[in-house]
Amino acid sequence: MKNTSKLVRLNLHLRPDHINRLTYLADRIAERKGRETRLAEALELALDAGLTWADSDLLDCLRSDTEQSRWLALGPVIRTR
């Protein structure tokens, strides 16, 4: 994705337990940095940590659609440029 902006807006569908975990992480970041912290900063930290893994290791964590049918319930993905 080629983008000249440093930040982009992104609509996400997240599980409630992931939101809770990100909120907790954002609160800990705020305590450490001494300022308000957005959930996006916590999400970026989590993604940085996760994406340091090899792709094959990340894909080994993938669950089947029968285990996680909630993603099928969202319908087709429509990407625009």
Secondary structure, DSSP 8 states (H G I E B T S, - for coil): ---SSS---------HHHHHHHHHHHHHHHHHHTS---HHHHHHHHHHHHTTS-HHHHHHT---TTT-GGGGGG-------
